[in-house]
């Protein structure tokens, strides 16, 4: 089976369940967005959420996708940067305990943290302190990092570091890798639109986007957006929440439904969809099958708080996937 390498922000997620959206208003956080902030802002939010239910796990979009693939039995690796602190140790141990090759660099800043504020309707809003993660640079990336891997999955949050992303995709292409990119957040797409379009057109084979990200990229609704995106890459995937997902490859178009679930927290839904989709590709499945596996994983992860599922849930998921 082909190996998959991911690259993204190495973050520790602190899942925080809100009683209402008043806290989002208090801190001027647009619902469902990802806002970058400094450590002082993180401390203020932490002080205002001390009584709320919380859960900690290693996170970051690409790391979530890679962990999902590892739980499906795919050999994986992850590139990121952490700090020399307890959060960094937690992140590294979590990867290695999941049989993921940790290609982690150590920076001078503290390990990045993402406070995921989960609204009562299950939508999540991120206040993210990148810390050491933001210092992952083009100088850290070299050709041998990609040795032995066939797929290279990148989270869109890295788009803000143009030099890093450009060097990474150039080296990946020289290593004959298949590159996938998750657009990550609509505001990141809006702020880096021209650069994104250039990189996707030249280097990216697979693009994942949700409804808002697809609109930010194309200014169109999902059905039209997926066609436009597919003109710039080999495979375009637009995830449309409760309506499923749309997949386009040249003249082939697929609409994938969802599985019935009890939604608790949408954190990781898009990341785990990518896990299932890429898993299908590594196995040589049809795009229709890849989409269905993605739907299973994204459905199952929103039944738990955070992006991490326990062993029992993964055993059930693997049985479902095998039957598909």
One Martini backbone bead per residue (centre of mass of N, CA, C, O) as a GRO file, in nm:
protein
  324
    1UNK     BB    1   0.098   0.035   0.019
    2UNK     BB    2   0.072   0.357   0.015
    3UNK     BB    3   0.228   0.636   0.140
    4UNK     BB    4   0.158   0.905   0.385
    5UNK     BB    5   0.229   1.256   0.389
    6UNK     BB    6   0.228   1.517   0.624
    7UNK     BB    7   0.155   1.885   0.651
    8UNK     BB    8   0.163   2.103   0.949
    9UNK     BB    9   0.022   2.213   1.227
   10UNK     BB   10   0.147   2.167   1.549
   11UNK     BB   11  -0.123   2.090   1.762
   12UNK     BB   12  -0.309   2.152   2.055
   13UNK     BB   13  -0.620   2.056   2.140
   14UNK     BB   14  -0.890   2.252   2.305
   15UNK     BB   15  -1.183   2.135   2.393
   16UNK     BB   16  -1.480   2.357   2.409
   17UNK     BB   17  -1.792   2.365   2.565
   18UNK     BB   18  -2.062   2.553   2.493
   19UNK     BB   19  -2.366   2.712   2.602
   20UNK     BB   20  -2.298   2.949   2.402
   21UNK     BB   21  -2.222   3.241   2.179
   22UNK     BB   22  -2.121   3.476   2.370
   23UNK     BB   23  -1.811   3.437   2.362
   24UNK     BB   24  -1.773   3.505   2.064
   25UNK     BB   25  -1.872   3.798   2.097
   26UNK     BB   26  -1.677   3.896   2.317
   27UNK     BB   27  -1.415   3.808   2.111
   28UNK     BB   28  -1.476   3.845   1.807
   29UNK     BB   29  -1.571   3.550   1.684
   30UNK     BB   30  -1.628   3.402   1.405
   31UNK     BB   31  -1.824   3.172   1.319
   32UNK     BB   32  -1.634   2.899   1.188
   33UNK     BB   33  -1.357   3.007   1.237
   34UNK     BB   34  -1.002   3.102   1.202
   35UNK     BB   35  -0.804   3.255   1.457
   36UNK     BB   36  -0.532   3.434   1.503
   37UNK     BB   37  -0.319   3.439   1.801
   38UNK     BB   38  -0.201   3.513   2.100
   39UNK     BB   39  -0.116   3.411   2.416
   40UNK     BB   40  -0.298   3.620   2.565
   41UNK     BB   41  -0.565   3.537   2.433
   42UNK     BB   42  -0.560   3.246   2.531
   43UNK     BB   43  -0.563   3.318   2.834
   44UNK     BB   44  -0.838   3.463   2.834
   45UNK     BB   45  -1.009   3.226   2.740
   46UNK     BB   46  -0.927   3.033   2.962
   47UNK     BB   47  -1.041   3.212   3.197
   48UNK     BB   48  -1.347   3.201   3.055
   49UNK     BB   49  -1.339   2.846   3.063
   50UNK     BB   50  -1.296   2.688   3.340
   51UNK     BB   51  -1.609   2.557   3.368
   52UNK     BB   52  -1.572   2.401   3.115
   53UNK     BB   53  -1.574   2.152   2.899
   54UNK     BB   54  -1.275   1.947   2.841
   55UNK     BB   55  -1.032   1.852   2.573
   56UNK     BB   56  -0.725   1.681   2.490
   57UNK     BB   57  -0.538   1.699   2.172
   58UNK     BB   58  -0.395   1.627   1.899
   59UNK     BB   59  -0.347   1.850   1.614
   60UNK     BB   60  -0.443   1.950   1.320
   61UNK     BB   61  -0.542   1.888   1.015
   62UNK     BB   62  -0.321   1.692   0.898
   63UNK     BB   63  -0.290   1.519   1.155
   64UNK     BB   64  -0.577   1.409   1.150
   65UNK     BB   65  -0.556   1.267   0.877
   66UNK     BB   66  -0.314   1.085   0.945
   67UNK     BB   67  -0.443   0.938   1.184
   68UNK     BB   68  -0.672   0.813   1.022
   69UNK     BB   69  -0.494   0.646   0.832
   70UNK     BB   70  -0.350   0.480   1.053
   71UNK     BB   71  -0.627   0.349   1.154
   72UNK     BB   72  -0.646   0.203   0.854
   73UNK     BB   73  -0.327   0.100   0.794
   74UNK     BB   74  -0.152   0.332   0.710
   75UNK     BB   75   0.145   0.456   0.615
   76UNK     BB   76   0.290   0.728   0.807
   77UNK     BB   77   0.356   1.092   0.814
   78UNK     BB   78   0.490   1.396   0.990
   79UNK     BB   79   0.518   1.751   0.943
   80UNK     BB   80   0.668   1.963   1.202
   81UNK     BB   81   0.647   2.210   1.479
   82UNK     BB   82   0.784   2.232   1.805
   83UNK     BB   83   0.827   2.254   2.139
   84UNK     BB   84   1.019   2.255   2.449
   85UNK     BB   85   0.754   2.087   2.587
   86UNK     BB   86   0.474   1.935   2.701
   87UNK     BB   87   0.312   1.968   2.437
   88UNK     BB   88   0.531   1.845   2.254
   89UNK     BB   89   0.543   1.568   2.387
   90UNK     BB   90   0.248   1.501   2.343
   91UNK     BB   91   0.252   1.510   2.036
   92UNK     BB   92   0.472   1.301   1.974
   93UNK     BB   93   0.349   1.061   2.134
   94UNK     BB   94   0.085   1.049   1.973
   95UNK     BB   95   0.209   0.971   1.707
   96UNK     BB   96   0.383   0.721   1.789
   97UNK     BB   97   0.137   0.562   1.917
   98UNK     BB   98   0.009   0.574   1.602
   99UNK     BB   99   0.232   0.493   1.387
  100UNK     BB  100   0.386   0.772   1.333
  101UNK     BB  101   0.609   0.949   1.157
  102UNK     BB  102   0.813   1.185   1.326
  103UNK     BB  103   0.881   1.499   1.155
  104UNK     BB  104   1.020   1.690   1.400
  105UNK     BB  105   1.068   2.013   1.486
  106UNK     BB  106   1.247   2.255   1.692
  107UNK     BB  107   1.152   2.537   1.862
  108UNK     BB  108   1.152   2.832   2.063
  109UNK     BB  109   0.871   2.812   2.090
  110UNK     BB  110   0.583   2.718   2.176
  111UNK     BB  111   0.344   2.510   2.145
  112UNK     BB  112   0.075   2.485   1.974
  113UNK     BB  113  -0.267   2.617   2.003
  114UNK     BB  114  -0.622   2.507   1.997
  115UNK     BB  115  -0.921   2.663   2.056
  116UNK     BB  116  -1.222   2.483   2.061
  117UNK     BB  117  -1.537   2.623   2.004
  118UNK     BB  118  -1.838   2.466   2.097
  119UNK     BB  119  -2.137   2.478   1.989
  120UNK     BB  120  -2.462   2.369   2.035
  121UNK     BB  121  -2.463   2.299   1.703
  122UNK     BB  122  -2.141   2.188   1.664
  123UNK     BB  123  -1.992   2.421   1.598
  124UNK     BB  124  -1.661   2.553   1.519
  125UNK     BB  125  -1.414   2.770   1.687
  126UNK     BB  126  -1.091   2.912   1.628
  127UNK     BB  127  -0.820   2.972   1.856
  128UNK     BB  128  -0.486   3.038   1.734
  129UNK     BB  129  -0.165   2.932   1.851
  130UNK     BB  130   0.122   2.857   1.680
  131UNK     BB  131   0.400   2.913   1.754
  132UNK     BB  132   0.626   2.693   1.641
  133UNK     BB  133   0.469   2.626   1.376
  134UNK     BB  134   0.536   2.904   1.226
  135UNK     BB  135   0.859   2.813   1.199
  136UNK     BB  136   0.811   2.657   0.968
  137UNK     BB  137   1.039   2.612   0.697
  138UNK     BB  138   1.207   2.591   0.404
  139UNK     BB  139   1.479   2.502   0.553
  140UNK     BB  140   1.349   2.226   0.671
  141UNK     BB  141   1.318   2.136   0.373
  142UNK     BB  142   1.388   1.816   0.214
  143UNK     BB  143   1.396   1.560  -0.004
  144UNK     BB  144   1.428   1.306   0.200
  145UNK     BB  145   1.154   1.342   0.351
  146UNK     BB  146   0.994   1.189   0.095
  147UNK     BB  147   1.092   0.916   0.125
  148UNK     BB  148   0.856   0.651   0.044
  149UNK     BB  149   0.637   0.846  -0.064
  150UNK     BB  150   0.329   0.915  -0.251
  151UNK     BB  151   0.174   1.103  -0.054
  152UNK     BB  152   0.080   1.464  -0.014
  153UNK     BB  153  -0.050   1.632   0.273
  154UNK     BB  154  -0.206   1.959   0.299
  155UNK     BB  155  -0.267   2.231   0.482
  156UNK     BB  156  -0.405   2.550   0.426
  157UNK     BB  157  -0.268   2.715   0.661
  158UNK     BB  158   0.021   2.718   0.504
  159UNK     BB  159  -0.033   2.934   0.281
  160UNK     BB  160   0.088   3.182   0.445
  161UNK     BB  161   0.361   3.019   0.367
  162UNK     BB  162   0.489   3.048   0.070
  163UNK     BB  163   0.778   2.928   0.076
  164UNK     BB  164   0.711   2.655   0.200
  165UNK     BB  165   0.498   2.551   0.002
  166UNK     BB  166   0.661   2.574  -0.258
  167UNK     BB  167   0.894   2.384  -0.181
  168UNK     BB  168   0.729   2.132  -0.108
  169UNK     BB  169   0.587   2.087  -0.389
  170UNK     BB  170   0.843   2.073  -0.557
  171UNK     BB  171   0.968   1.824  -0.415
  172UNK     BB  172   0.730   1.633  -0.447
  173UNK     BB  173   0.733   1.631  -0.759
  174UNK     BB  174   1.028   1.525  -0.786
  175UNK     BB  175   0.906   1.258  -0.621
  176UNK     BB  176   0.629   1.172  -0.757
  177UNK     BB  177   0.388   1.299  -0.610
  178UNK     BB  178   0.075   1.313  -0.460
  179UNK     BB  179  -0.120   1.610  -0.420
  180UNK     BB  180  -0.286   1.739  -0.131
  181UNK     BB  181  -0.545   1.996  -0.051
  182UNK     BB  182  -0.665   2.173   0.225
  183UNK     BB  183  -0.822   2.480   0.260
  184UNK     BB  184  -0.948   2.504   0.583
  185UNK     BB  185  -1.028   2.835   0.532
  186UNK     BB  186  -1.194   3.104   0.409
  187UNK     BB  187  -1.000   3.335   0.508
  188UNK     BB  188  -0.742   3.213   0.387
  189UNK     BB  189  -0.836   3.213   0.095
  190UNK     BB  190  -0.891   3.518   0.062
  191UNK     BB  191  -0.587   3.610   0.147
  192UNK     BB  192  -0.458   3.373  -0.087
  193UNK     BB  193  -0.578   3.337  -0.376
  194UNK     BB  194  -0.360   3.372  -0.598
  195UNK     BB  195  -0.156   3.172  -0.484
  196UNK     BB  196  -0.340   2.925  -0.478
  197UNK     BB  197  -0.404   2.909  -0.780
  198UNK     BB  198  -0.111   2.867  -0.869
  199UNK     BB  199  -0.043   2.608  -0.706
  200UNK     BB  200  -0.271   2.426  -0.803
  201UNK     BB  201  -0.221   2.437  -1.109
  202UNK     BB  202   0.091   2.324  -1.085
  203UNK     BB  203   0.076   2.085  -0.825
  204UNK     BB  204  -0.217   1.995  -0.764
  205UNK     BB  205  -0.440   1.709  -0.755
  206UNK     BB  206  -0.600   1.756  -0.471
  207UNK     BB  207  -0.912   1.908  -0.360
  208UNK     BB  208  -1.029   2.035  -0.048
  209UNK     BB  209  -1.368   2.155   0.034
  210UNK     BB  210  -1.587   2.357   0.156
  211UNK     BB  211  -1.838   2.565   0.101
  212UNK     BB  212  -1.689   2.831   0.186
  213UNK     BB  213  -1.417   2.777   0.041
  214UNK     BB  214  -1.533   2.744  -0.245
  215UNK     BB  215  -1.649   3.031  -0.259
  216UNK     BB  216  -1.382   3.184  -0.209
  217UNK     BB  217  -1.246   3.058  -0.473
  218UNK     BB  218  -1.518   3.104  -0.693
  219UNK     BB  219  -1.802   3.247  -0.619
  220UNK     BB  220  -1.962   2.971  -0.573
  221UNK     BB  221  -2.156   2.722  -0.558
  222UNK     BB  222  -2.089   2.393  -0.519
  223UNK     BB  223  -2.169   2.279  -0.806
  224UNK     BB  224  -1.987   2.496  -0.953
  225UNK     BB  225  -1.723   2.487  -0.789
  226UNK     BB  226  -1.626   2.194  -0.855
  227UNK     BB  227  -1.579   2.255  -1.157
  228UNK     BB  228  -1.370   2.480  -1.129
  229UNK     BB  229  -1.160   2.329  -0.961
  230UNK     BB  230  -1.122   2.085  -1.170
  231UNK     BB  231  -0.966   2.276  -1.381
  232UNK     BB  232  -0.696   2.281  -1.167
  233UNK     BB  233  -0.729   1.962  -1.126
  234UNK     BB  234  -0.791   1.627  -1.092
  235UNK     BB  235  -0.938   1.653  -0.796
  236UNK     BB  236  -1.262   1.748  -0.667
  237UNK     BB  237  -1.375   1.848  -0.330
  238UNK     BB  238  -1.706   1.909  -0.190
  239UNK     BB  239  -1.825   1.990   0.123
  240UNK     BB  240  -2.194   1.981   0.244
  241UNK     BB  241  -2.246   1.836   0.495
  242UNK     BB  242  -2.566   1.713   0.517
  243UNK     BB  243  -2.538   1.676   0.185
  244UNK     BB  244  -2.232   1.597   0.168
  245UNK     BB  245  -2.069   1.536  -0.153
  246UNK     BB  246  -1.843   1.651  -0.416
  247UNK     BB  247  -1.717   1.500  -0.725
  248UNK     BB  248  -1.438   1.582  -0.958
  249UNK     BB  249  -1.330   1.421  -1.278
  250UNK     BB  250  -1.357   1.568  -1.528
  251UNK     BB  251  -1.646   1.394  -1.647
  252UNK     BB  252  -1.670   1.307  -1.347
  253UNK     BB  253  -1.962   1.274  -1.125
  254UNK     BB  254  -2.027   1.299  -0.762
  255UNK     BB  255  -2.275   1.209  -0.514
  256UNK     BB  256  -2.250   1.210  -0.162
  257UNK     BB  257  -2.360   1.089   0.116
  258UNK     BB  258  -2.474   1.018   0.437
  259UNK     BB  259  -2.465   0.921   0.765
  260UNK     BB  260  -2.621   0.831   1.042
  261UNK     BB  261  -2.609   1.069   1.320
  262UNK     BB  262  -2.486   1.201   1.639
  263UNK     BB  263  -2.425   1.519   1.679
  264UNK     BB  264  -2.158   1.695   1.873
  265UNK     BB  265  -1.884   1.749   1.683
  266UNK     BB  266  -1.723   1.888   1.389
  267UNK     BB  267  -1.450   1.821   1.457
  268UNK     BB  268  -1.272   1.671   1.184
  269UNK     BB  269  -1.457   1.603   0.943
  270UNK     BB  270  -1.277   1.693   0.702
  271UNK     BB  271  -1.020   1.537   0.779
  272UNK     BB  272  -1.158   1.247   0.778
  273UNK     BB  273  -1.250   1.251   0.493
  274UNK     BB  274  -0.964   1.256   0.376
  275UNK     BB  275  -0.879   0.988   0.491
  276UNK     BB  276  -1.084   0.811   0.337
  277UNK     BB  277  -1.017   0.903   0.052
  278UNK     BB  278  -0.711   0.835   0.050
  279UNK     BB  279  -0.741   0.542   0.117
  280UNK     BB  280  -0.888   0.464  -0.142
  281UNK     BB  281  -0.657   0.545  -0.332
  282UNK     BB  282  -0.438   0.345  -0.214
  283UNK     BB  283  -0.645   0.097  -0.308
  284UNK     BB  284  -0.789   0.168  -0.595
  285UNK     BB  285  -1.049   0.308  -0.580
  286UNK     BB  286  -1.316   0.459  -0.644
  287UNK     BB  287  -1.452   0.768  -0.604
  288UNK     BB  288  -1.712   0.668  -0.479
  289UNK     BB  289  -1.576   0.502  -0.253
  290UNK     BB  290  -1.407   0.725  -0.131
  291UNK     BB  291  -1.650   0.901  -0.046
  292UNK     BB  292  -1.784   0.693   0.143
  293UNK     BB  293  -1.550   0.669   0.342
  294UNK     BB  294  -1.543   0.966   0.416
  295UNK     BB  295  -1.834   0.968   0.530
  296UNK     BB  296  -1.789   0.774   0.762
  297UNK     BB  297  -1.566   0.929   0.915
  298UNK     BB  298  -1.714   1.204   0.944
  299UNK     BB  299  -1.956   1.085   1.099
  300UNK     BB  300  -1.808   0.952   1.346
  301UNK     BB  301  -1.649   1.208   1.460
  302UNK     BB  302  -1.921   1.379   1.537
  303UNK     BB  303  -1.981   1.179   1.798
  304UNK     BB  304  -1.734   1.337   1.912
  305UNK     BB  305  -1.501   1.497   2.098
  306UNK     BB  306  -1.321   1.580   1.860
  307UNK     BB  307  -1.068   1.402   1.645
  308UNK     BB  308  -1.068   1.155   1.850
  309UNK     BB  309  -1.078   0.802   1.846
  310UNK     BB  310  -1.132   0.510   1.968
  311UNK     BB  311  -1.071   0.179   1.929
  312UNK     BB  312  -1.365   0.076   1.904
  313UNK     BB  313  -1.446   0.271   1.675
  314UNK     BB  314  -1.227   0.172   1.471
  315UNK     BB  315  -1.323  -0.117   1.448
  316UNK     BB  316  -1.600  -0.043   1.325
  317UNK     BB  317  -1.495   0.118   1.084
  318UNK     BB  318  -1.328  -0.110   0.949
  319UNK     BB  319  -1.575  -0.289   0.896
  320UNK     BB  320  -1.729  -0.095   0.715
  321UNK     BB  321  -1.507  -0.055   0.503
  322UNK     BB  322  -1.482  -0.352   0.421
  323UNK     BB  323  -1.780  -0.372   0.315
  324UNK     BB  324  -1.738  -0.141   0.093
   0.00000   0.00000   0.00000
